[in-house]
């Protein structure tokens, strides 16, 4: 998988894998999955959505850094496919 520098590339590459699309959400909060969203102040957030709350929240000034971290959040699922 190429390293994505933005969420458009991230989404494209994740769709090329066999990762269950229910395991992640790009651009909006979703329960029971890994999420990456841009906040109102322009920063990026990565977290796990659960019961309406954000767990393991990390904030990023750089979209590319957030994408790389997000792949790490999904790494266990990626490795299961190999």
C-alpha positions as a printed Julia matrix, in Angstrom:
82×3 Matrix{Float64}:
   0.0     0.0    0.0
   1.35    3.43  -0.92
   1.55    5.97   1.89
  -1.4     8.36   1.46
  -0.85   12.09   1.91
  -4.54   13.01   2.08
  -7.87   11.38   2.93
  -8.79   11.02  -0.74
  -5.77    8.8   -1.32
  -6.39    7.04   2.0
  -9.94    6.19   1.01
  -8.87    4.99  -2.44
  -6.18    2.68  -1.03
  -8.41    1.29   1.7
 -11.06    0.44  -0.88
  -8.41   -1.53  -2.8
  -7.89   -3.76   0.24
 -10.38   -6.25   1.57
 -10.74   -4.43   4.89
 -14.37   -4.36   5.91
 -15.6    -0.8    5.21
 -17.58   -1.03   8.45
 -14.23   -1.07  10.32
 -13.47    2.56   9.5
 -15.05    5.91   8.75
 -13.46    8.73   6.77
 -14.86   12.22   7.2
 -17.47   11.58   9.87
 -17.99   10.09  13.3
 -19.21    6.54  13.36
 -19.7     4.13  16.26
 -17.69    0.93  16.61
 -14.92    1.81  14.17
 -11.75    3.8   13.56
 -12.48    7.36  12.4
 -10.54   10.16  10.75
 -12.22   13.57  10.46
 -11.27   17.17   9.92
 -12.41   19.34  12.82
 -13.89   22.82  12.5
 -10.53   24.45  13.26
  -8.89   22.63  10.34
  -6.93   20.08  12.37
  -7.37   16.36  11.81
  -8.62   13.9   14.41
  -8.12   10.15  14.6
 -10.07    8.13  17.15
 -12.23    5.11  17.8
 -15.93    5.91  17.92
 -17.88    4.09  20.56
 -21.27    4.86  22.12
 -21.21    8.39  20.76
 -17.79    9.2   22.23
 -14.28    9.57  20.82
 -11.74    7.2   22.37
  -7.96    7.31  21.87
  -8.38   10.76  20.33
  -5.3    12.2   18.63
  -5.17   15.57  16.89
  -2.97   16.39  13.92
  -1.98   19.62  12.2
  -0.93   17.68   9.1
  -3.41   15.61   7.05
  -0.71   13.22   5.83
   0.46   12.46   9.37
  -3.12   11.75  10.4
  -3.53    9.36   7.45
  -0.36    7.44   8.32
  -1.47    7.1   11.95
  -4.93    6.0   10.79
  -3.38    3.17   8.77
  -1.62    2.14  11.96
  -4.98    2.03  13.71
  -6.16   -0.44  11.07
  -2.88   -2.37  10.9
  -4.22   -5.45  12.7
  -6.96   -5.82  10.11
  -4.5    -5.23   7.27
  -2.18   -7.95   8.6
  -5.09  -10.4    8.89
  -5.59  -10.08   5.13
  -2.02  -10.98   4.25
